[in-house]
Amino acid sequence: MTAATIYYVYILASRRHGTLYTGVCNNLVSRLTLHRAGQGSEFVKKYGVTRLVYMETYASPQEAIAREKQLKTWRRDWKIRLIEENNLEWADLSHLL
């Protein structure tokens, strides 16, 4: 039996209160590596959005995709509040993976 796959919804930032990017994936370490190499997203590459400032985990891809779509409809200030409720300093959370 294999371990259950974890699906991530994440927010990247260029800096504190900078440009934000919301994404979904099932291997966040690999996805961050791609983002930081300038691959996988032209938006991330163009705006230098590589700091992992927020993440949530889900057991199913459907839940994760639904949440990503929800967050993408949110106003910017709502996303900032969500980030700051969990990561006031906007620290890069990639060390937690």
C-alpha positions in Angstrom: 0.0 0.0 0.0 1.3 3.5 -0.9 1.1 6.6 1.2 -1.9 8.8 0.5 -1.2 11.7 -1.8 -1.4 15.2 -0.3 -2.7 18.0 -2.4 -1.6 21.6 -1.7 -3.1 25.0 -2.2 -0.5 27.6 -1.8 0.2 31.3 -2.1 3.5 32.7 -3.2 4.6 36.3 -2.8 7.3 38.4 -4.4 7.8 40.2 -1.0 5.7 41.3 1.9 2.5 42.8 0.5 4.0 42.2 -3.0 2.6 40.3 -6.0 0.7 37.2 -5.1 0.2 33.9 -6.9 -2.2 31.2 -5.9 -1.6 27.6 -7.1 -2.5 24.0 -6.5 -0.3 20.8 -6.9 0.4 17.4 -5.4 4.2 17.9 -4.9 4.9 21.3 -3.5 8.7 20.8 -3.2 8.9 19.9 -6.9 6.5 22.8 -7.8 8.6 25.3 -5.9 11.7 24.1 -7.5 10.1 24.7 -10.9 8.9 28.1 -9.9 12.3 29.2 -8.6 13.9 28.0 -11.8 11.6 30.2 -13.8 9.6 27.2 -15.2 6.0 26.2 -15.0 4.4 29.7 -14.8 5.1 32.7 -16.9 3.4 34.9 -14.3 5.7 33.7 -11.5 8.7 34.1 -13.8 7.7 37.6 -14.8 7.0 38.9 -11.3 9.6 37.0 -9.3 6.9 35.4 -7.1 8.8 32.6 -5.3 8.4 33.0 -1.6 6.0 30.4 -0.1 3.9 32.4 2.4 0.8 30.3 2.8 -0.3 26.7 2.2 -3.2 24.3 3.0 -3.3 20.6 2.5 -6.1 18.4 1.2 -6.8 14.7 0.8 -8.5 14.9 -2.6 -7.6 16.9 -5.8 -11.2 18.0 -6.1 -11.1 19.7 -2.7 -7.8 21.4 -3.4 -8.9 22.6 -6.9 -12.2 23.9 -5.4 -10.3 25.8 -2.7 -7.8 27.2 -5.2 -10.7 28.5 -7.4 -12.3 30.0 -4.3 -9.1 31.9 -3.3 -8.6 33.1 -6.8 -12.0 34.9 -6.6 -11.0 36.6 -3.3 -10.1 40.2 -3.0 -6.5 41.0 -2.5 -7.0 42.3 1.1 -8.7 39.0 2.1 -5.7 37.0 0.9 -3.4 39.3 2.8 -5.4 38.8 5.9 -5.4 35.1 5.4 -1.6 35.1 5.0 -1.0 37.4 8.0 -3.3 35.3 10.3 -0.9 32.4 9.8 2.4 34.1 8.8 2.6 37.6 10.1 6.2 38.1 9.0 5.6 36.7 5.5 8.5 34.3 6.1 9.3 31.7 3.4 7.6 28.5 4.6 9.4 26.2 2.3 11.6 24.9 5.1 8.4 23.2 6.6 8.1 20.9 3.6 
